[in-house]
Amino acid sequence: MNDKDKIIVKDSALVVAEAVVDEIAKLLPGINIAWGLSKALYGAGMKLRQERVLEWVEMVRDNPNVFTEQILTDEKFQDGFVIALEKYLTERDSTKRILFRNVFLGFANANDKTLFPLEKYIHTLSQLNQIDIETLRDVDTTKIGNLNYLIYGFNSNRKANIHNLIGLGLLFDTTGTRGGYNPAYSPFVTISPFGISFIEYLIIDK
């Protein structure tokens, strides 16, 4: 296959993908406003990332109990849909996109979407790498309030990742001025209220 044929095949695939996405959107009552806003704002990006757009629309289609017509026609939901889709289109990591969808499902289920920290969750997830995520998953949430908790014992295992989680407000550093503490070790921590609420979206098969 020469370069010209490859371009034709690629262009044809984009056209087919766009048609599939549009057809799914048409079958979802109430999504037309949010979908129309997204296409108007991010049309070019959506054309270049059709697979991600398809993932997003399929998430809505496959969760009819969450994305009811009442939810889809809610203005606050529509605003969140547009904000979240923009960030989703630029997320390179396929595993993080699964977690991203978990967050959006949480937003869709929230009774008060104004109070749901959608933008904060999105920003936090975007700042985490896979090792950060694994480290947060390793946190024992039963240790809430235990100021003597070391995730990996007295060692430097994933120290940089733990500090990243502290910087994002997911963990609190409780090391203080402990006598005999070696700063080369990972710090003492406790998981923050924000960390507790965020960690529930890190389930990969949600």
C-alpha positions in Angstrom: 0.0 0.0 0.0 1.5 3.3 -1.0 1.3 6.6 1.0 -1.7 7.9 -1.0 -3.7 4.7 -0.3 -2.8 4.9 3.4 -4.1 8.5 3.6 -7.3 7.4 1.8 -7.8 4.5 4.2 -7.2 6.8 7.2 -9.6 9.4 6.0 -12.2 6.8 5.3 -11.8 5.4 8.8 -12.3 8.9 10.3 -15.5 9.5 8.3 -16.9 6.1 9.4 -16.0 6.7 13.1 -17.6 10.2 13.0 -20.7 8.7 11.5 -20.9 6.0 14.2 -20.5 8.6 16.9 -23.1 10.9 15.5 -25.5 7.9 15.1 -25.0 6.9 18.8 -25.6 10.5 19.9 -28.8 10.7 17.9 -30.1 7.6 19.8 -29.5 9.2 23.2 -32.5 11.4 24.2 -31.4 14.8 25.5 -27.7 14.6 24.6 -28.1 16.7 21.5 -27.4 20.0 23.3 -24.2 18.8 25.1 -23.1 17.0 22.0 -23.8 20.1 19.8 -21.8 22.4 22.2 -18.9 20.0 22.2 -18.8 19.7 18.4 -19.0 23.5 18.0 -16.1 24.0 20.4 -13.9 21.0 19.8 -14.9 19.8 16.3 -11.4 19.8 14.9 -10.0 17.9 17.9 -12.8 15.5 17.8 -12.1 14.6 14.2 -8.5 13.9 15.1 -9.3 11.8 18.2 -12.3 9.8 17.0 -11.5 6.7 19.0 -11.6 8.8 22.2 -14.8 10.4 21.2 -16.3 7.0 20.6 -15.2 5.8 24.0 -16.9 8.8 25.6 -20.2 8.4 23.7 -20.2 4.7 24.4 -19.8 5.4 28.1 -23.0 7.4 28.0 -24.8 4.8 25.9 -23.7 1.9 28.1 -24.9 3.5 31.3 -28.6 4.4 30.7 -29.4 4.2 34.4 -27.0 7.0 35.0 -27.4 9.1 31.9 -31.2 9.5 32.0 -33.0 12.0 29.8 -33.5 14.2 32.9 -29.7 14.2 33.5 -28.8 14.8 29.9 -31.0 17.8 29.6 -29.7 19.4 32.9 -27.7 22.5 32.1 -25.2 21.9 34.8 -24.6 18.4 33.4 -24.2 19.8 29.9 -21.6 22.3 31.1 -19.7 19.5 32.8 -20.0 17.3 29.7 -18.3 19.9 27.6 -15.5 20.7 30.1 -14.7 17.0 30.7 -14.7 16.0 27.0 -12.2 18.7 26.2 -9.7 17.2 28.8 -10.5 13.6 27.8 -9.6 14.3 24.2 -6.1 15.3 25.2 -5.4 12.5 27.7 -2.8 10.2 26.1 -2.9 7.3 28.6 -5.7 4.8 27.9 -5.7 3.6 31.5 -6.1 7.1 32.9 -9.0 7.6 30.4 -10.8 4.7 32.2 -10.3 6.5 35.5 -11.4 9.7 33.9 -14.6 8.1 32.9 -15.1 6.9 36.5 -14.8 10.5 37.6 -17.4 11.6 35.1 -19.8 8.9 36.1 -19.4 10.2 39.6 -20.3 13.6 38.4 -23.3 12.4 36.5 -24.5 10.6 39.7 -24.0 13.6 42.0 -27.1 15.1 43.4 -25.6 18.6 43.3 -23.4 18.9 40.3 -22.4 22.4 41.2 -20.7 21.2 44.4 -19.1 18.2 42.7 -15.3 19.0 42.3 -15.2 17.9 38.6 -12.5 20.3 37.6 -10.4 19.5 40.7 -10.6 15.7 40.1 -9.7 16.2 36.4 -6.7 18.4 37.2 -5.5 16.0 39.9 -5.8 13.0 37.6 -3.9 14.8 34.8 -1.0 15.4 37.3 -0.6 11.8 38.3 1.5 9.2 36.5 0.9 5.5 36.7 3.4 5.0 39.6 1.7 7.8 41.5 -1.7 6.1 41.0 -0.3 2.7 42.2 1.2 4.4 45.2 -2.1 6.0 46.2 -3.8 2.6 45.7 -1.3 1.2 48.2 -2.4 3.6 50.9 -4.2 1.8 53.7 -7.4 3.8 54.1 -8.0 2.3 57.5 -5.0 4.3 58.8 -7.0 7.6 58.6 -5.8 9.8 61.4 -2.9 7.6 62.2 0.0 10.1 62.3 2.6 7.3 62.5 1.7 5.7 59.1 4.4 4.9 56.6 3.1 3.5 53.3 6.2 1.4 52.6 7.8 1.2 56.0 11.2 2.7 56.9 12.6 3.0 53.3 12.7 5.4 50.4 10.4 3.3 48.2 8.5 5.7 45.9 9.4 8.7 48.0 9.1 11.1 45.1 5.6 9.7 44.3 4.5 10.1 47.9 5.7 13.7 47.9 3.8 14.3 44.6 0.6 13.0 46.3 1.3 15.3 49.3 1.7 18.2 46.9 -1.7 17.5 45.3 -3.4 17.4 48.6 -4.2 13.7 48.5 -1.9 12.9 51.5 -0.9 15.0 54.5 2.8 14.9 55.6 2.7 14.1 59.3 6.5 13.6 59.7 7.0 16.8 61.8 10.3 16.9 63.8 10.5 13.3 64.7 13.7 12.4 66.6 15.8 9.9 64.8 13.8 10.2 61.5 16.1 9.8 58.5 14.9 12.3 55.8 16.1 9.8 53.2 13.1 7.7 54.1 9.6 8.1 52.8 7.7 10.6 55.0 5.0 9.7 57.6 1.6 10.5 56.1 -2.2 10.3 56.6 -4.7 10.3 53.7 -6.6 13.6 53.4 -10.4 13.9 53.1 -9.8 14.8 49.4 -7.7 11.7 49.0 -10.4 9.5 50.5 -13.0 10.9 48.0 -10.6 10.7 45.1 -9.3 7.1 45.7 -12.7 5.6 45.0 -12.4 6.5 41.3 -9.1 4.6 40.9 -10.9 1.2 40.5 -10.0 0.1 37.0 -13.1 -2.2 36.4 -15.7 0.3 37.6 
